[in-house]
Amino acid sequence: MIKFTEKQLKIPNLMRPVYLATVGMSKFDRAFPETRIEELCIQAFTAAADFVNMTPSELKSFIHTCYYGHFADHFGDQLLGEAVIHDRLGLDPLGNIGVKTGGATGGSTMWEAVKTVASGYSDCALALGWERMDEVPTDEGNHLISAAADKDWETPLGHIYTGYYAVMAQRYWKIFGKEEDSFRDTMAEIAVKNRGYARMNPHAQGPMKITIEDVKNSPIVAFPLHALDCCLMSVGSACGVVCDEKTAYEITDKPLRIYIAAGSHSLRVADRRSMKIPLLPNEKPDQYNDLDKRFPGADRYPGFTGFLAARMSAYYAYRMAGVVDPIEDLDVIELHDAFTISDIQSYEDVGLRPYGEGRDYIESGDAYLVNPHTKKQGKLPSNLCGGLIGCM
């Protein structure tokens, strides 16, 4: 068993409060053939300035350090794209760093910006991200994205990310879904919900009014994932500006206090982390007793269907922010939904439901703005922007 010391599991302590002063984003779509990515990044930054009634030049006058998130630079044949965007935004020669962590790139970029302000290195930092995935066909794009996987251990498992998640979905369905057709309906319900909420997001590329049957009847991509279970190839940009308290209130009278944390994990099938379970504040050790008896094939957490990266992020962040029970203490949550199955997996990893019972979060109606069963407000609405499935 791998053991981590108390020093390694120490709850991060920001040296000073950090605030989110403003945010902005461009439209996201499958393709922008007439628009350069620099223009989309400028649109996102301009939207952030507009949000606080400033010109872009006025907002730039506060920024000291910049972090740029861009995962798929091999799409556009441009390495160090962050240097190009930094120049086009008119922020050169201020310091800038590129961030690349796969599907976590956006969050990791914000993580870096928060840390630089918390440390006192900067009073104001820009976190801006973008992707440009319209310069190659979808099948080639999938192969380019999957190059982020571990070639020795992960690539043979599913070859592309749809394949990886399909294998996890099959495993989850067998162990926790009891191979029932109703579990397939639950996955489809997530696609219906998230694409439905995308209809209220003017920046979303995939707003749809669809049914569970529409999802199940859409083409199979990698069993049991259908086309409407999957997120979209996308082009667009988004940004946020984080500051110390004094600077934040110079930009806006309504800044948001921000806490942020991170974790990581691999997908290697035969090498899941065997370690003491990092319990969340709302969990008890006995939740993880007798897993193999309750769910044959699930003898430990994290199993093949768990994301320890999400668990570690929640482990740190909840304690940093004083969250005891996420369902009761949070107002809204955004979760990784590249595929409908990953949404269900994440429900458990961040403590919204016990391990193996994630489907109840969507089936109960708690994940909706308005619970479809009770017609009352949902306990903790998720992915109201449409998520990756509906928005980007």
Secondary structure, DSSP 8 states (H G I E B T S, - for coil): -B---TTTT-----SS--EEEEEEE---BS--TTS-HHHHHHHHHHHHHHHTT--HHHHHTT--EEEEE-S-TTTTT-TTHHHHHHHHTT-TTSEEEEE--GGGHHHHHHHHHHHHHHTTS-SEEEEEEEEE--SS-HHHHHHHHHTTS-TTTTHHHHSSHHHHHHHHHHHHHHHTSTT-HHHHHHHHHHHHHHHHHGGG-TT-S------HHHHHHS-EEETTEEGGGB----EEEEEEEEE-HHHHHHH-SS-EE-----------TT----B-----TT--GGGGTTHHHHSTT--SSS-TT--HHHHHHHHHHHHHHT-S-HHHH-S-B----SBHHHHHHHHHHTTSS-TT-THHHHHTSTTSSB-TTTSSB-SS-B-TT-HHHHT-
